[in-house]
Amino acid sequence: MAMMKELVDQLSSELSERYVQYLETFMVDLWSDHGVVEFKAGYTLRRDHVLRSYTVKVEADGGQTDAEREFLISVVFDEIEERIDLAIADNKVDAN
């Protein structure tokens, strides 16, 4: 779990830096409970200050090795990035 937390922190930092002009706040919290790992993500855009939050759940046994866990985390972050992109795009459409 410690390795996962370190990778989540690293990817969170990289994502925050990449979207610094759009994101007001950004966080991803990692929880493990009853065989499920939960990634609780939340962010606000600078333009509207609306909190967007959601949870992505992954079966804990889906990542038996470090490489599998890294892959799962990267997939989760791809989804988070996609949601941020969609929120930015939706916000730009609303502004027009």
MODELLER restraints for C-alpha pairs under 7 A, 6 or more apart:
rsr = mdl.restraints
at = mdl.atoms
rsr.add(forms.Gaussian(group=physical.xy_distance, feature=features.Distance(at['CA:5:A'], at['CA:30:A']), mean=6.86, stdev=0.5))
rsr.add(forms.Gaussian(group=physical.xy_distance, feature=features.Distance(at['CA:12:A'], at['CA:28:A']), mean=6.80, stdev=0.5))
rsr.add(forms.Gaussian(group=physical.xy_distance, feature=features.Distance(at['CA:16:A'], at['CA:26:A']), mean=6.71, stdev=0.5))
rsr.add(forms.Gaussian(group=physical.xy_distance, feature=features.Distance(at['CA:22:A'], at['CA:45:A']), mean=5.59, stdev=0.5))
rsr.add(forms.Gaussian(group=physical.xy_distance, feature=features.Distance(at['CA:22:A'], at['CA:46:A']), mean=5.63, stdev=0.5))
rsr.add(forms.Gaussian(group=physical.xy_distance, feature=features.Distance(at['CA:23:A'], at['CA:43:A']), mean=6.94, stdev=0.5))
rsr.add(forms.Gaussian(group=physical.xy_distance, feature=features.Distance(at['CA:23:A'], at['CA:44:A']), mean=5.92, stdev=0.5))
rsr.add(forms.Gaussian(group=physical.xy_distance, feature=features.Distance(at['CA:23:A'], at['CA:45:A']), mean=4.56, stdev=0.5))
rsr.add(forms.Gaussian(group=physical.xy_distance, feature=features.Distance(at['CA:23:A'], at['CA:46:A']), mean=5.51, stdev=0.5))
rsr.add(forms.Gaussian(group=physical.xy_distance, feature=features.Distance(at['CA:24:A'], at['CA:44:A']), mean=5.40, stdev=0.5))
rsr.add(forms.Gaussian(group=physical.xy_distance, feature=features.Distance(at['CA:24:A'], at['CA:45:A']), mean=5.21, stdev=0.5))
rsr.add(forms.Gaussian(group=physical.xy_distance, feature=features.Distance(at['CA:24:A'], at['CA:46:A']), mean=4.68, stdev=0.5))
rsr.add(forms.Gaussian(group=physical.xy_distance, feature=features.Distance(at['CA:25:A'], at['CA:43:A']), mean=5.16, stdev=0.5))
rsr.add(forms.Gaussian(group=physical.xy_distance, feature=features.Distance(at['CA:25:A'], at['CA:44:A']), mean=5.25, stdev=0.5))
rsr.add(forms.Gaussian(group=physical.xy_distance, feature=features.Distance(at['CA:26:A'], at['CA:42:A']), mean=5.81, stdev=0.5))
rsr.add(forms.Gaussian(group=physical.xy_distance, feature=features.Distance(at['CA:26:A'], at['CA:43:A']), mean=4.24, stdev=0.5))
rsr.add(forms.Gaussian(group=physical.xy_distance, feature=features.Distance(at['CA:26:A'], at['CA:44:A']), mean=6.74, stdev=0.5))
rsr.add(forms.Gaussian(group=physical.xy_distance, feature=features.Distance(at['CA:27:A'], at['CA:41:A']), mean=5.75, stdev=0.5))
rsr.add(forms.Gaussian(group=physical.xy_distance, feature=features.Distance(at['CA:27:A'], at['CA:42:A']), mean=5.45, stdev=0.5))
rsr.add(forms.Gaussian(group=physical.xy_distance, feature=features.Distance(at['CA:27:A'], at['CA:43:A']), mean=6.39, stdev=0.5))
rsr.add(forms.Gaussian(group=physical.xy_distance, feature=features.Distance(at['CA:28:A'], at['CA:39:A']), mean=6.38, stdev=0.5))
rsr.add(forms.Gaussian(group=physical.xy_distance, feature=features.Distance(at['CA:28:A'], at['CA:40:A']), mean=5.47, stdev=0.5))
rsr.add(forms.Gaussian(group=physical.xy_distance, feature=features.Distance(at['CA:28:A'], at['CA:41:A']), mean=4.34, stdev=0.5))
rsr.add(forms.Gaussian(group=physical.xy_distance, feature=features.Distance(at['CA:28:A'], at['CA:42:A']), mean=6.51, stdev=0.5))
rsr.add(forms.Gaussian(group=physical.xy_distance, feature=features.Distance(at['CA:29:A'], at['CA:39:A']), mean=5.74, stdev=0.5))
rsr.add(forms.Gaussian(group=physical.xy_distance, feature=features.Distance(at['CA:29:A'], at['CA:40:A']), mean=5.03, stdev=0.5))
rsr.add(forms.Gaussian(group=physical.xy_distance, feature=features.Distance(at['CA:29:A'], at['CA:41:A']), mean=6.43, stdev=0.5))
rsr.add(forms.Gaussian(group=physical.xy_distance, feature=features.Distance(at['CA:30:A'], at['CA:38:A']), mean=5.80, stdev=0.5))
rsr.add(forms.Gaussian(group=physical.xy_distance, feature=features.Distance(at['CA:30:A'], at['CA:39:A']), mean=4.88, stdev=0.5))
rsr.add(forms.Gaussian(group=physical.xy_distance, feature=features.Distance(at['CA:30:A'], at['CA:40:A']), mean=6.38, stdev=0.5))
rsr.add(forms.Gaussian(group=physical.xy_distance, feature=features.Distance(at['CA:31:A'], at['CA:37:A']), mean=5.66, stdev=0.5))
rsr.add(forms.Gaussian(group=physical.xy_distance, feature=features.Distance(at['CA:31:A'], at['CA:38:A']), mean=4.96, stdev=0.5))
rsr.add(forms.Gaussian(group=physical.xy_distance, feature=features.Distance(at['CA:31:A'], at['CA:39:A']), mean=6.51, stdev=0.5))
rsr.add(forms.Gaussian(group=physical.xy_distance, feature=features.Distance(at['CA:32:A'], at['CA:38:A']), mean=6.10, stdev=0.5))
rsr.add(forms.Gaussian(group=physical.xy_distance, feature=features.Distance(at['CA:35:A'], at['CA:59:A']), mean=6.13, stdev=0.5))
rsr.add(forms.Gaussian(group=physical.xy_distance, feature=features.Distance(at['CA:35:A'], at['CA:60:A']), mean=5.07, stdev=0.5))
rsr.add(forms.Gaussian(group=physical.xy_distance, feature=features.Distance(at['CA:36:A'], at['CA:57:A']), mean=6.44, stdev=0.5))
rsr.add(forms.Gaussian(group=physical.xy_distance, feature=features.Distance(at['CA:36:A'], at['CA:58:A']), mean=5.67, stdev=0.5))
rsr.add(forms.Gaussian(group=physical.xy_distance, feature=features.Distance(at['CA:36:A'], at['CA:59:A']), mean=4.57, stdev=0.5))
rsr.add(forms.Gaussian(group=physical.xy_distance, feature=features.Distance(at['CA:36:A'], at['CA:60:A']), mean=4.84, stdev=0.5))
rsr.add(forms.Gaussian(group=physical.xy_distance, feature=features.Distance(at['CA:37:A'], at['CA:57:A']), mean=5.78, stdev=0.5))
rsr.add(forms.Gaussian(group=physical.xy_distance, feature=features.Distance(at['CA:37:A'], at['CA:58:A']), mean=5.22, stdev=0.5))
rsr.add(forms.Gaussian(group=physical.xy_distance, feature=features.Distance(at['CA:37:A'], at['CA:59:A']), mean=6.16, stdev=0.5))
rsr.add(forms.Gaussian(group=physical.xy_distance, feature=features.Distance(at['CA:37:A'], at['CA:60:A']), mean=5.52, stdev=0.5))
rsr.add(forms.Gaussian(group=physical.xy_distance, feature=features.Distance(at['CA:38:A'], at['CA:55:A']), mean=6.41, stdev=0.5))
rsr.add(forms.Gaussian(group=physical.xy_distance, feature=features.Distance(at['CA:38:A'], at['CA:56:A']), mean=5.69, stdev=0.5))
rsr.add(forms.Gaussian(group=physical.xy_distance, feature=features.Distance(at['CA:38:A'], at['CA:57:A']), mean=4.51, stdev=0.5))
rsr.add(forms.Gaussian(group=physical.xy_distance, feature=features.Distance(at['CA:38:A'], at['CA:58:A']), mean=6.35, stdev=0.5))
rsr.add(forms.Gaussian(group=physical.xy_distance, feature=features.Distance(at['CA:39:A'], at['CA:55:A']), mean=5.55, stdev=0.5))
rsr.add(forms.Gaussian(group=physical.xy_distance, feature=features.Distance(at['CA:39:A'], at['CA:56:A']), mean=5.13, stdev=0.5))
rsr.add(forms.Gaussian(group=physical.xy_distance, feature=features.Distance(at['CA:39:A'], at['CA:57:A']), mean=6.38, stdev=0.5))
rsr.add(forms.Gaussian(group=physical.xy_distance, feature=features.Distance(at['CA:40:A'], at['CA:54:A']), mean=6.00, stdev=0.5))
rsr.add(forms.Gaussian(group=physical.xy_distance, feature=features.Distance(at['CA:40:A'], at['CA:55:A']), mean=4.42, stdev=0.5))
rsr.add(forms.Gaussian(group=physical.xy_distance, feature=features.Distance(at['CA:40:A'], at['CA:56:A']), mean=6.53, stdev=0.5))
rsr.add(forms.Gaussian(group=physical.xy_distance, feature=features.Distance(at['CA:41:A'], at['CA:53:A']), mean=5.54, stdev=0.5))
rsr.add(forms.Gaussian(group=physical.xy_distance, feature=features.Distance(at['CA:41:A'], at['CA:54:A']), mean=5.62, stdev=0.5))
rsr.add(forms.Gaussian(group=physical.xy_distance, feature=features.Distance(at['CA:41:A'], at['CA:55:A']), mean=6.13, stdev=0.5))
rsr.add(forms.Gaussian(group=physical.xy_distance, feature=features.Distance(at['CA:42:A'], at['CA:51:A']), mean=6.74, stdev=0.5))
rsr.add(forms.Gaussian(group=physical.xy_distance, feature=features.Distance(at['CA:42:A'], at['CA:52:A']), mean=5.48, stdev=0.5))
rsr.add(forms.Gaussian(group=physical.xy_distance, feature=features.Distance(at['CA:42:A'], at['CA:53:A']), mean=4.07, stdev=0.5))
rsr.add(forms.Gaussian(group=physical.xy_distance, feature=features.Distance(at['CA:42:A'], at['CA:54:A']), mean=6.58, stdev=0.5))
rsr.add(forms.Gaussian(group=physical.xy_distance, feature=features.Distance(at['CA:43:A'], at['CA:51:A']), mean=5.71, stdev=0.5))
rsr.add(forms.Gaussian(group=physical.xy_distance, feature=features.Distance(at['CA:43:A'], at['CA:52:A']), mean=5.47, stdev=0.5))
rsr.add(forms.Gaussian(group=physical.xy_distance, feature=features.Distance(at['CA:43:A'], at['CA:53:A']), mean=6.54, stdev=0.5))
rsr.add(forms.Gaussian(group=physical.xy_distance, feature=features.Distance(at['CA:44:A'], at['CA:50:A']), mean=5.31, stdev=0.5))
rsr.add(forms.Gaussian(group=physical.xy_distance, feature=features.Distance(at['CA:44:A'], at['CA:51:A']), mean=4.76, stdev=0.5))
rsr.add(forms.Gaussian(group=physical.xy_distance, feature=features.Distance(at['CA:44:A'], at['CA:52:A']), mean=6.18, stdev=0.5))
rsr.add(forms.Gaussian(group=physical.xy_distance, feature=features.Distance(at['CA:63:A'], at['CA:69:A']), mean=4.46, stdev=0.5))
rsr.add(forms.Gaussian(group=physical.xy_distance, feature=features.Distance(at['CA:63:A'], at['CA:72:A']), mean=6.96, stdev=0.5))
